[in-house]
Amino acid sequence: MAKTYLIQRKQFLPVTLERAWEFFSTPANLQAITPPEMRFVVKEGEYSKGMYPGLIIEYTIRPILGIPLYWMTEITHVDHLRYFVDEQRFGPYAFWHHQHHFKAVEGGVEMTDIVHYRLPFGILGTMAHALFVGKRLEDIFTYRTKVIPTLVY
């Protein structure tokens, strides 16, 4: 059976809960918090209603050798100003479940990302994770930690 991997990151943001929620629940902002070399593009969609269960978001991303990949996620759970969850429906992973949590703390917001994911292709997926996928995902979240303060405040 394929291994399920976990990424968990916390970040403090010296902003209001409303500001943090507004930024992270806007699909167009995903492009700004993804490393530019991945050429992540959110496809046009009806996002004016805000974040709600059932919202479908489509992207293209070029994670390896500039080869474009299609990715579709669905927002499956939303508790306004507390958390939302996106799950892959089509894309590069065998399984992708990403929780975004927001908690008001003294002086701002504690934001927590929890991602559970699996790769396809059995042992080949396990090898790909060891060789580059795991590091690439860690690099993406490290990039986000650095760039988010320049965008949210």
C-alpha positions as CSV (number, residue, x, y, z in Angstrom):
1,M,0.0,0.0,0.0
2,A,1.2,3.5,-0.8
3,K,2.5,5.7,2.0
4,T,0.5,8.7,3.1
5,Y,2.7,11.7,3.8
6,L,2.1,14.7,6.0
7,I,3.2,18.3,5.9
8,Q,2.2,20.5,8.8
9,R,3.2,24.2,9.0
10,K,2.2,27.0,11.4
11,Q,2.8,30.7,10.7
12,F,2.0,33.8,12.8
13,L,0.5,36.7,10.9
14,P,0.1,40.1,12.6
15,V,-3.2,40.9,10.9
16,T,-6.9,40.5,11.8
17,L,-8.6,37.2,11.4
18,E,-10.8,38.8,8.7
19,R,-7.8,39.9,6.7
20,A,-6.1,36.5,6.9
21,W,-9.4,34.8,5.8
22,E,-10.0,37.2,3.0
23,F,-6.5,36.6,1.5
24,F,-6.3,32.8,1.9
25,S,-9.9,32.1,0.8
26,T,-9.4,34.0,-2.5
27,P,-8.3,31.4,-5.1
28,A,-6.4,34.0,-7.2
29,N,-4.0,34.5,-4.4
30,L,-2.6,31.0,-4.7
31,Q,-0.5,32.0,-7.6
32,A,1.2,34.7,-5.6
33,I,2.2,32.3,-2.8
34,T,3.6,29.6,-5.2
35,P,7.2,29.8,-6.4
36,P,7.3,31.6,-9.8
37,E,9.3,28.8,-11.5
38,M,6.3,26.5,-11.1
39,R,4.2,28.8,-13.3
40,F,1.1,28.1,-11.2
41,V,-2.0,29.6,-12.8
42,V,-5.5,29.6,-11.4
43,K,-8.0,29.2,-14.3
44,E,-10.9,31.6,-14.6
45,G,-13.8,30.7,-12.5
46,E,-16.8,32.0,-10.5
47,Y,-15.1,33.0,-7.3
48,S,-17.1,36.1,-6.4
49,K,-19.3,34.1,-3.9
50,G,-16.3,33.5,-1.6
51,M,-15.3,30.2,-0.2
52,Y,-18.1,27.6,0.1
53,P,-18.3,23.8,0.1
54,G,-18.5,22.5,-3.5
55,L,-16.4,25.3,-5.0
56,I,-14.3,23.9,-7.8
57,I,-10.9,25.5,-8.5
58,E,-8.8,24.6,-11.6
59,Y,-5.1,25.2,-12.1
60,T,-2.2,24.4,-14.2
61,I,1.2,23.9,-12.6
62,R,4.6,23.0,-14.0
63,P,6.4,21.2,-11.2
64,I,8.9,19.2,-13.2
65,L,10.8,20.1,-16.3
66,G,8.2,22.8,-17.2
67,I,5.7,20.1,-18.2
68,P,2.2,21.5,-17.6
69,L,-0.1,19.5,-15.3
70,Y,-3.9,20.0,-14.8
71,W,-5.1,20.1,-11.2
72,M,-8.7,20.4,-9.9
73,T,-9.6,20.8,-6.3
74,E,-12.9,21.0,-4.5
75,I,-13.5,23.0,-1.3
76,T,-15.2,20.3,0.8
77,H,-15.5,22.0,4.2
78,V,-15.8,25.6,5.3
79,D,-16.2,27.1,8.8
80,H,-16.1,30.8,8.1
81,L,-13.0,32.5,9.7
82,R,-11.9,29.1,11.2
83,Y,-10.9,26.7,8.5
84,F,-11.5,25.3,5.0
85,V,-10.4,22.1,3.3
86,D,-9.5,21.5,-0.3
87,E,-9.3,18.0,-1.8
88,Q,-7.9,17.1,-5.2
89,R,-10.4,15.8,-7.7
90,F,-8.0,15.5,-10.6
91,G,-4.3,16.1,-10.7
92,P,-0.8,14.8,-9.9
93,Y,-1.5,13.1,-6.6
94,A,-3.3,9.8,-5.8
95,F,-4.7,11.6,-2.7
96,W,-4.5,15.3,-1.6
97,H,-6.3,16.7,1.5
98,H,-5.3,20.2,2.6
99,Q,-6.7,21.8,5.7
100,H,-6.2,25.5,6.3
101,H,-6.8,26.6,9.9
102,F,-7.0,30.2,11.3
103,K,-7.0,31.1,15.0
104,A,-7.1,34.5,16.5
105,V,-4.1,34.9,18.9
106,E,-2.7,37.9,20.7
107,G,-1.4,40.3,18.1
108,G,-2.8,38.5,15.1
109,V,-3.6,35.1,13.6
110,E,-2.0,31.7,13.8
111,M,-2.4,30.0,10.5
112,T,-1.9,26.2,10.2
113,D,-1.6,24.1,7.1
114,I,-2.1,20.4,7.4
115,V,-1.6,18.4,4.2
116,H,-2.0,14.6,3.8
117,Y,-1.1,13.3,0.4
118,R,-0.2,10.1,-1.5
119,L,1.6,9.7,-4.8
120,P,0.5,7.4,-7.6
121,F,2.5,4.6,-9.2
122,G,3.4,2.5,-6.1
123,I,7.1,2.0,-5.6
124,L,7.9,4.5,-8.4
125,G,5.9,7.1,-6.5
126,T,7.7,6.3,-3.3
127,M,11.0,6.7,-5.1
128,A,9.9,9.9,-6.7
129,H,8.9,11.2,-3.3
130,A,12.4,10.4,-1.9
131,L,14.2,11.9,-4.9
132,F,12.3,15.1,-5.4
133,V,8.6,15.4,-4.6
134,G,8.9,15.6,-0.8
135,K,11.7,18.2,-1.1
136,R,9.7,20.2,-3.7
137,L,6.6,20.4,-1.4
138,E,8.7,21.4,1.6
139,D,10.3,24.1,-0.6
140,I,6.9,25.4,-1.7
141,F,5.8,25.8,2.0
142,T,9.1,27.4,2.9
143,Y,8.6,29.9,0.0
144,R,5.1,30.6,1.3
145,T,6.4,31.3,4.8
146,K,8.8,33.9,3.3
147,V,6.4,35.6,0.8
148,I,3.1,35.7,2.7
149,P,4.3,38.5,5.0
150,T,4.9,40.7,1.9
151,L,1.4,40.0,0.6
152,V,-1.0,39.8,3.5
153,Y,-0.1,42.8,5.6
